[in-house]
Amino acid sequence: HKKITMEAPLAKCLDEVVDSGAVGVICADRHGLALHSSGPVQLKSAGVIATLASLAKEIDPSCDTTPTIHLESDTLDILIQQKELVTVAVYSAAKK
């Protein structure tokens, strides 16, 4: 008998993101605490991701929508977005 937790739907959703082709995903609360991660994602990045998302909203405070941050490196593309009290970062292999 498997125990169902409040986090189970979140974990299932984020695992489906990874199953759809993402390398990894991490979800953080507004304080930068990692709520869930999947794939080779460093948990310590949760705080940085939450801070980046919060700072991005300050660039244009009059905007009603939440900005999406796209970071690119030689090996990874990372999309970061904050929705209400949760920030999600999706890691994908860099497009070559």
Buried (B, 14 or more C-beta within 10 A) or exposed (E): EEEEEEEEEBBEEBBEBBEEEBBBBBBBEEEBEBBBBBBEBEEEBBBBBBEBBEEBEEEEEEEEEBBEBEEEEEEEBBBBBBEEEBBBBBBBEEEE
